[in-house]
Every structure is written in structure tokens, then in C-alpha cells.
Amino acid sequence: MNDLDTCLRTQLKAALQHAGISQAQAARELGLSTKHMSQMLTGRAPLTITWASRIAALCDARIEVHVLAGRTIR
């Protein structure tokens, strides 16, 4: 897992908390097991942009990806 993965997972967990949505509630709404939701948010299972977007949407948020030419993101 790299820094971008960690950052995304951290921000999604914060968004859920801010929205007052538990991981278990989010899992139910998305048709996932609570175990798999937890694994995605802790890095023990892959978290795709599609799943990240679905989780964010539950929090009335969105995922944005910007590609900046000539810069290295670390």
C-alpha cells in the first residue's frame, strides 16, 4: 500500500465519520459484508476507485483525481 492508498482510505473513513455513517451501515447500503468493508478501509483488501466513489457518495462526497503534468506526487 502506498501513500496515495493510505490517504484515500483515511479520507473515506473520515468522510463516513463526518456523515455519521458507521462502516457496518455503509457495508449494508452497498451490499458488502462488514468484514470486506473493514478490509477495504484498512488496506487488507483492494479498494478500487469505483468502490471509493460509492463509499464517498454515501457521505454526499465525491472522489476527484487530478493528473498534473511535470510533477511527481509522493
C-alpha contacts under 8 A as a table, 3 or more apart, distances in Angstrom:
res1	aa1	res2	aa2	distance
1	M	5	D	5.99
1	M	6	T	6.89
1	M	43	G	6.89
2	N	5	D	5.34
2	N	6	T	6.31
3	D	6	T	5.05
3	D	7	C	6.01
3	D	74	R	7.01
4	L	7	C	5.04
4	L	8	L	6.13
4	L	74	R	7.79
5	D	8	L	5.21
5	D	9	R	6.17
5	D	43	G	7.91
6	T	9	R	5.21
6	T	10	T	6.05
6	T	43	G	7.67
7	C	10	T	5.12
7	C	11	Q	6.10
8	L	11	Q	5.16
8	L	12	L	6.14
9	R	12	L	5.16
9	R	13	K	6.23
9	R	40	M	7.88
9	R	41	L	5.27
9	R	42	T	6.96
9	R	43	G	7.70
10	T	13	K	5.22
10	T	14	A	6.22
10	T	41	L	7.65
11	Q	14	A	5.00
11	Q	15	A	6.05
12	L	15	A	4.96
12	L	16	L	6.21
12	L	41	L	7.62
12	L	52	A	7.39
12	L	55	I	7.18
12	L	56	A	6.50
13	K	16	L	5.19
13	K	17	Q	6.25
13	K	41	L	6.98
14	A	17	Q	5.04
14	A	18	H	6.01
15	A	18	H	5.04
15	A	19	A	6.07
15	A	56	A	7.08
15	A	59	C	6.12
15	A	61	A	7.70
16	L	19	A	5.13
16	L	20	G	6.13
16	L	21	I	5.08
16	L	22	S	6.57
16	L	23	Q	7.36
16	L	56	A	7.82
16	L	58	L	7.97
16	L	59	C	5.98
17	Q	20	G	5.02
17	Q	21	I	5.95
17	Q	22	S	6.91
18	H	21	I	7.70
18	H	59	C	7.98
19	A	59	C	5.46
21	I	25	Q	6.20
21	I	26	A	6.46
21	I	59	C	7.63
22	S	25	Q	5.11
22	S	26	A	6.20
23	Q	26	A	5.07
23	Q	27	A	6.04
23	Q	34	T	6.85
23	Q	37	M	6.72
23	Q	38	S	6.95
24	A	27	A	5.05
24	A	28	R	6.27
24	A	33	S	7.94
24	A	34	T	5.17
24	A	37	M	7.69
25	Q	28	R	5.17
25	Q	29	E	6.27
26	A	29	E	5.14
26	A	30	L	6.16
26	A	37	M	7.97
26	A	55	I	7.13
26	A	58	L	7.28
27	A	30	L	5.16
27	A	31	G	5.95
27	A	32	L	4.74
27	A	33	S	5.86
27	A	34	T	5.43
27	A	37	M	5.82
28	R	31	G	5.11
28	R	32	L	5.99
28	R	33	S	7.07
28	R	34	T	7.50
29	E	32	L	7.77
30	L	54	R	7.70
30	L	55	I	7.91
32	L	36	H	6.51
32	L	37	M	6.55
33	S	36	H	5.26
33	S	37	M	6.35
34	T	37	M	5.08
34	T	38	S	6.11
35	K	38	S	5.18
35	K	39	Q	6.14
36	H	39	Q	4.92
36	H	40	M	6.14
36	H	45	A	7.20
37	M	40	M	5.19
37	M	41	L	6.28
38	S	41	L	5.17
38	S	42	T	6.12
39	Q	42	T	5.18
39	Q	43	G	5.93
39	Q	44	R	4.71
39	Q	45	A	5.01
40	M	43	G	5.40
40	M	44	R	6.11
40	M	45	A	4.66
40	M	46	P	5.78
40	M	47	L	5.28
41	L	44	R	7.83
41	L	45	A	7.93
41	L	47	L	7.46
42	T	45	A	7.65
43	G	46	P	6.67
43	G	47	L	7.57
47	L	51	W	6.27
47	L	52	A	6.51
48	T	51	W	5.27
48	T	52	A	6.11
49	I	52	A	4.91
49	I	53	S	5.95
49	I	63	I	7.89
50	T	53	S	5.15
50	T	54	R	6.33
51	W	54	R	5.01
51	W	55	I	6.18
52	A	55	I	5.17
52	A	56	A	6.08
52	A	63	I	7.25
53	S	56	A	5.00
53	S	57	A	6.02
53	S	62	R	6.04
53	S	63	I	5.65
54	R	57	A	5.08
54	R	58	L	6.56
55	I	58	L	5.35
55	I	59	C	6.94
56	A	59	C	5.17
56	A	60	D	6.44
56	A	61	A	4.88
56	A	62	R	5.34
56	A	63	I	6.86
57	A	60	D	4.84
57	A	61	A	5.17
57	A	62	R	5.92
58	L	61	A	7.33
68	L	71	R	5.91
